[in-house]
Amino acid sequence: MTLTGILVTCIIGLIVGAIAKLLMPGKDPGGCIITMLLGLAGAWLGTFLGRMLFGDANYAAGWIMSVVAAMILLLLYRMIAGRRR
């Protein structure tokens, strides 16, 4: 990935985090910033997996995988943070 690709992935990660928060019902223990950081991690992971599985030209796969990965990370975070309370 180039520098531009990295910056675009970061911006998309913030958007993906917001979408994952909207799609996952319930209260998040970390708030909006943690959700967006999880979305950023989900975007990195989803983009990597989507491009690995479906090719570099398929951007829809990257978006879908990013949202799915962010939702999975958000679910894991809720499970871990829920145990601490």
N, C-alpha and C positions, 0 to 999 in steps of 0.2 A: 504494500500500500504506500502511496505517496503521502506527502504532508497534507495535501488537499483532501485526500481520501480519509485520513485520520480526523481532520477537522469536521468533515461532513458526517462521519460516523458519530462523533461526539454530539453534534447538534441533533442528529437523528435519535441518538440515545436519550436525550432529554424529552423528545417528542414521544418516543416509545415508552418511556417511563410514565408519562401522563396517560397514554392510551392503556397501558397495563393497569394503572390505578383505576381508571374508569371501568375497565372490564372485570376487575376483581372486586366483588362486593365485600363489604366489611370495613372495619376500622383498621388502619395501618398503625402499628406501634411507633414507627419512625417518623411519620410526617411526610411532607411533600418532598423535601430535599433528599431524604433517604430513598424514597421511591424513584426519584429521578436518577440518582446514582445507580440504583439497581437496574433501571432502564438503560443506562449507559453501559453497564456490564452486560446486560442482555443483548444490546445492539452489537457489541463487539463479538460476543459468543454467537449470536444468531447470524450475523453477517459472515463470520468465518464458516459456520456449519452450512448455511444456505449456499454460499459460493462453492464450498467443497463438494456438496452433494448435487447441486443443480447447475453449476457453471457460473462463470463471472458475469455473463450477459443477462442472467435472470435476476433482475432487481426485485421483482415481486416476492420471490422466494426469500431474499434477504430481509425484506420488511416483515413477512409473515413469521419467519424464524426468529427475528428480533423480538417481536411482540410475544411469541410463545416462550422464548428464553427468559424475557423479562418477567412474565407471569410466573414461570417456574421459580425464578430467583426470589420474587416477591412472596410466593407461597412458602418457600424455605425460610425466608427471613421472618415471616409471621410465626412459623412453627418454632423457630429458635427463640425469638423475642418473647413469644407467648409463654414459654417455659420459665423464663426468668422472672416473670411477674407473679 
